[in-house]
């Protein structure tokens, strides 16, 4: 049952990611760098991310190389998801995998990842633009880090460490 829920979360995140990107590209007809203010702290702006996280290495790596690397990570995540016995890890890894798959699909279809969420707080204008898949990846990683910090590993517990 846990595996089904983990893969289901991955599918749900993937569906939300791709549906939101479809809406931005086709329903809202956002043009490159055109700003649509949704709330005082939230705007939609279409940005094509040719690099990896936060646009690093943009223009230095081919889309096939980046997609292949991300696909290998997704396969490793699915193996982890299959083996985990922890519900929190199952949910986090499912979210990360779903977001990663969405970004891989973008790279293969468009040659870049579709980013469109821009958060700002008053005079603080964060330079990052991201998407639903990126959000799921970040939240999943935070959950994994917290789980790792809050739970002693069985090996360390048996040795009296931690």
Secondary structure, 3 states (H helix, E strand, C coil): CHHHHHHHHHHHHHHHHHHHHHHHHHHCCCCECCEEEEECCEEEEEEEECCCHHHCCCCCCCHHHHHHHHHHHHHHHHHHHHHCCCHHHHHHHHHHHHHHHHHHHHHHHHCCEEEEEEEEECCEEEEEEECHHHHHHHHHHHHHHHHHHHCCCHHHHHHCCC
